[in-house]
Amino acid sequence: MIHSRYLAPETLEDLLTALQHYGQESKVIAGGTDLIPQMRCMILSPRILIDPIHLPLAGISESNGDICLGARFTHSQVLDSQFLKKEYPALVSACQQIGGPPVRNRGTLAGNLANASPAADSALPLLIYDAQIVATRFNGERKIPLNEFYLAPSKTKLASDEFIREIRIPKMPPRTVSVFLKLGNRKAMAIAVASVALRLSLDEMGSVSQARIALGSVAPTPLRAYQAEAFLLSNPLDEDAILHTAQAAQQAASPITDLRASSDYRSQMVAVLTRRALDMICKAMALGYTNE
């Protein structure tokens, strides 16, 4: 493993100055649960590690109607938040299935997204909640919708001198239900073979007003199943719609065969998980278990 220099700037300005100066030679390290293993395997070899540990970016706040999760907000903090449990349960469910307690205590949402793994658990619920990345650099910042953030495995739109300062999630409309389902080769601390996050919001008449379906481990990046979402918006939510939506989600996937599963098995599991998630949402809605 390469021996990198370590910087822990005292201010955001100092951190952004360091990123601007060192550029591609640097990496931001928060929990390090993804970065350090990759450095040990020589997949990554940054000369400078820049740690935001001294910056006040580990909290949850509200701004212009959005919920803002700071750069150092960990998976364990997600699990501890009663607000997130009520309003964004799919995110809580995903974080429950990330590694074990030591990983959840150190690993951050921002780091999980920046790592750009096709199997990133937290990416899927954040996709269905229409999250945005606030990418900050020395001379300004920009907001990147998460559904536009990923380019390829381990590659995002984040520039080498940019820093994920926070993740912004809009408040969900009333009568919203969301779920996250993950299939792994074992019950705990498993990389997903396939995963699905699904959100439906109903209008006052009980029709689907918003539909979001995100898929993981079945394409080069986490992705949205747009055609499947469109089908839910234009059809009554019945058994036939559930079946067709599951098939449309399956068609959106482009899985590969690896040590964990074959491409054919992954493809079939997308349909199974989507159908199961829709069944769960329909039952929850029938019982009145929404965010209203």
N, C-alpha and C positions, 0 to 999 in steps of 0.2 A: 504494500500500500504506500502510495506517495505521501510524503510528509508535507502537508500544506501549512502555510502561515494562517494565523487565526486573528481576526479582528472583531471586536465587539463595540461598535460605535455607541457613543452616549446620546446622540441625537439622530433624528431622521435625516437631517441635512448631511451629517457626516457619513451616514450609510450610503446615501445616494451619490455623494462625492466619490466614495470608494468604488462603488459600482461603475461610475462613469470612468474613473481612472483605470481600473483593472479590466473592465469589460469581460471578454470571453475567458480570461484566466481565472475569474472568480465564480463562486457559487454562494448563494444565500443558504445558510444552514439554520434550521429552527430545531425541530426534534432530531433530525438526522437519521430517522428510522429507514428512510429510503436511500438517502445520500451516502451514508457511511458504508453500507453493504456494497453499493456500487463502486465505491472507491477501493474497498478491499479486493474486489474482483477486477480492478483496473478498467472497469467500464467507463468511469469518469476519473479525471485526474486534475482537479482544479488546483492552482497554485495558491489561491487565497480563499479562505472560508470566512464569510461575513455573517455574523450572528446578530440578530435584532433583539437579543435577550434583554437589553437595557431599555428598550423602547416600550411605551405604554400601549401595546397593541395586542393585549391578551384578553380583551373584554368583548362584551356584546352591547350594542347601542342602537339607537334609532336616528335616522336622518332622512328628511323629506319623504317619510312614509315607508322607507326601506329599513330592514333589519340588517345591521352591519356587524360582521364577525371579523375581528382583527387578525392580523397576520400570524399571531402566536396563539390563536384560539385552538385548543386541543380537542381531540376526540372525546376525552374524558369530560371536558367542560361541556360538550354537547350533551352527554349523558346526564350531567348534573343539572341541566337547565329545565325547570318545570315549564317555562314558556315554550321552549323548542319542542318539548314532548307534546304539548297541546297543539301548537300551530304547525309544526313541521315534523310529524312523527316518522315519516320515511327516512329523514336524515338521522334521527336518533336510532332507528332500527339498523341502518347501515353502519353507523359508528359502533354499535354493539358487536358487530361481527368483524371488526378490524383487529387483527392480531390478538394479543392478550393484554392484560392491564398495563404492563410496562410500556408497550408500544402505544397504547391509547393515551397514557399519561404524558408521553413525550411528543408523539406525532401530532402534526397540525393539519387542519383542513387545507390551508393554503399550500403546504408542502405536498400533500397528497394530490392536489390538482396539478401543481407545477411538475411533478414527476411524470405526469402524462402516461400512466400505464393504462392499457385497454381494460384492465381489470380493477381500476380504482373504485372502491366501494362508494366513497362519498360523492363521486362525480355524478352518479345517476340521480340520487334525490335532488341534488343541486340543479341538475338539468331540468327536472320536472317542476321545480319551483322557480324557474326562469332567473336563476342567479346570474350576477355579473361580477367580473373580476375588475377591481380597481388597481390598475397598473401604474405605478408612480416612478418617475425618473427625475433627474436633477432639474430639468427645465419644464416640468409639467406632469400631467397625468392623463390617462384615458380610461374609459370604461369599455370592457370587452365582454359581450354576452358569452356565457359559458358554451352555448351551442356553436359559437364561432371560434372558440379558444384553441381547440385541438387541431393539429395539422397531420400528425403521424405518431406512431409509438415514440414516446420520449421527446416529442417535439410539439411546441405550442407557439402562439403568436407573441409570447413574452420575449422582448429583446434582452440582450445580455446586460444592459444597464438599467433594466426595469425591475421593480420589486412589487410583489403582490401585497399592497398595504392592507387591503381588506376585501372581503367577499360581501356583496350586497344581495339581499333576497327581498323581493317585494312581498308585502303582506298578501296573504291568500284571500280570495273572495269568500263570502259565507257559503255554507253547504259544500265544503270541500272535504274529500277523503283521499288519502294517499297511502301507498304501501311500497315496501321494498322487499324483494325476494331474491335469495342467493342460493345457487346450487354449488356445493363444494364436494371434494372427495372425502372430507371428514367433517365432523360437526363443529369444530372450533379451529381458529387460526389457519383457515384454508384460503388459498387464492381461488377466486370464483372460476368455475367451469363455465357458468353462464349466470347472468343476473339481470333482473328487470325492476325498474321503478315505474310506478304508474300513479297518476293523479287525475281525478275527475272533480269538476266543480259544476254544480247544478244551478240553474236559474230558479226564479220563484215558481215557475210552472212545473219544475221537476225535470226539465230537459237538460242535456249536457251542454254547458256553455263554454267550458274549457276542458281540453283533454291533452294530457302529456304522457308519452311513453318513452322511456330511455332504456337502452340495452347496453350491457357490459360483457366483456370477454368474448364477443362474437364478431368483432370487426377491428380494424387497426386502431380505432379510438372509441371511447364511449360515444354513443350516438342517439339521436332521436329517431323514432319510427313515425315519420310525418304522415305517410299514407294511412297507417293504422289509426293515428289520431284523427285524421279527417273523416274516416269512416264512422268513428264514434260520434262526431259532431253532426253527422247528417242522417243518422239512423236511430230508432228507438233502442234503448239499452235492454235487449232481450237475448235469449240464448243464441239466436242466429247471429246477432251483432257481435256477441262475445266470440263465437267461432270464427267469423270472418276477420275480426280484429286480430285475433291470435295468428291467423294465417298471414295477414298483412305484416305483422311484426316479424314473423319468421322470414318473410321475403326481404325485409330490410337488412337482415343480418348477412354477413359474409365471413363466417367463421373459418378457422384453420384447424388442422389436426396437429396436436402436440402431445406431450407426455401425459397431460391431464385428461384429454378426451379427443375423440374424432370430430371432424367438422360436421358429419351427419348427425351425430348425437347432440352436439351443441345446437344445431339448427332445430332439431325436434324439441329440445328443451326450451328454446325461446317461445315456441307456441304453447308448451305446457305451462311455463311460468306466467306468461301473459294471461292465459285463460284462468289460471288459479288466482292471479292478482285481481282480475275483474270480478271473479266470483266473491272474493273477500270484500271488495269495495261495495258490490251490490248488497251483500248481507249487512255490512256496516251501515249503509244508507237506509236500509229497511228498518234497522233498529234505532235510527236516529243518531248514530255515532259519527257526527261531522264536527267541524271546528266552530259551528254556529253556537 
